[in-house]
Amino acid sequence: MDILIQELIDLVKATAPEVWRIATLQVHSLIAQTLFAVVVCIVLIVILAKIIKRLDDEFDSILPWMGLVAVAIALMVLIPCLMGYIINPEYHAIRALMYLVK
């Protein structure tokens, strides 16, 4: 039994750096995904603002305004997430590892 436990300890010691590297890489992937979503939201806000400006000259329509508000709310949610990933990636790497353990 002691030999089996020692083999398990040796395995964990050997693989821990690689597992940590993979977890931090996953956090960097989340940063890239969230940053892409933020850029898409900003582009959508600009496009919707131009549509609203053009439509206001012709007639009133609430649909572009609803889209603008929805994208703005999404942006307000994404930016704090992105900041959390950038400021403390180790925390999110630990959370990713803990998720795998559960």
N, C-alpha and C positions, 0 to 999 in steps of 0.2 A: 504494500500500500504506500509506503514512504517513497519508493522508487517511482511509482505512478504520479504521486504528487510533485516530486522533484522534476519529472519530465514535463508536467503541465506548467510548472513555474518557469522552466527553461524555455518552453514554447512561447509563453506570454512575454517573457523578456526579449525574445528574438523578434516577435511580431509587433510589439507595442509601437516602436517608432514608425513602422510602415502603416499601421492602423491610424496613428495620429496624423501622418502625412495625408492619408486618404480623407480623413475627417476635415482637416483644414482645407484641402482641395475642394471638398464639397461646399464649404462655406464660401470660398472664392467663387465657385459656380453660382451660388445663390446671390452673391453680390452682382455678378454679371447679369443674371436673369432679372434682378430687381432694377438694376440700372437701365437695362434695355426697356423694361416696362415704363420706367419714369420718362425716358426719351420718347417713347410712343405716346404717352399721355400728353406730354408737352406739345408734340406735333399735332395730336388730335385737338387740343385746345386752340392752337393757332388756326387750324383748318375750320373748326366750328365757329370761331370768332369771325373769320372772314365770311362764312356762310350766313351767319346772323346779320352781319353788316349789310350784305347784299340783299337778304330777304327783308330787312327792315325798310328798305327803300320801296319794295313792291307790296308786301302784305305782312301781317303779323302771323307768326308761327311759333308755337311753344315747343315743338319737337327739337329744334336745334338747341334751344335753351336748356331743355332737360338733358340732352346729351352733354352739353358743356358742364352742367352741374355734376352729372355722374362722373365724368372724367376728372373734374376738379376734386371730387371726393376721393376717387381712386388714387389720385396723386397725393392727397393729404395722408392717405394710409401707407402708400409705398415709400414715401420719403423717410418717415421715422424708422421703418423696417430697414431700409438701406443704410441709414445712419448707424443703427444697431449692429448690423453686419460689419460695417467698415470699422467702427470704433472698437468693438470687442469680438473679433472673430474666434478667439479661443473659447469663449463662453458658448458660442453657437456650435463649435466643434465638439465640445463636451456634451452639449444637448443632443447632437446627432449620434454620438456614441451611446449615450444613455437610452436613446430611442431604440437602438439596435439591441441593447441588453434586455429591454422589456419584452 
